[in-house]
Amino acid sequence: MLAFAKFKNRGWLTTDELAMEKEVRQFIEEEKHAHDIHCDVEISAMSDEQLRELLEGARRRMKARPKKKEKLLASMRRQILTRR
């Protein structure tokens, strides 16, 4: 995926993001779809500012995902405890 490679080549990714490459790529793809970006040609034409916005959007998605998981787990725990 071109977006990930551009982020990596520019040194914009953290060591954690580099270590979780597969997951980061997934969030970048989600962000691309949210912005109606469908191909690498569109990524190639983007300015650095637009690329940074794309990366920041993907980072927001990564941060939001664990919160959703924690809320779901807390809800499931409450349900289990109330059944006892």
C-alpha positions, 0 to 999 in steps of 0.5 A: 500500500502506497500510503503506508510506504509514504508515511514510512519513507517520510519518517512519520510513523512511530516505532509502535506503528511500524511494529504493528504494520498490518493493523496500521495498514488496516486503519489507513485503508479505513481512513482512505475509504472514509475520504473516498480515496480508492487508488494509489494514483490519488495517494500519489497526487496528495500533498504532504499536508493531505497525507498527514491528515490521512495519517492523523485520521488513521491514528484517531481510528486506532485510538478509538478502537480500544475504547469501543472494545473496553466498553463492550467488555465492561458491558459483557462483564456487567451482564454476566455479574447480573445473571448470577 
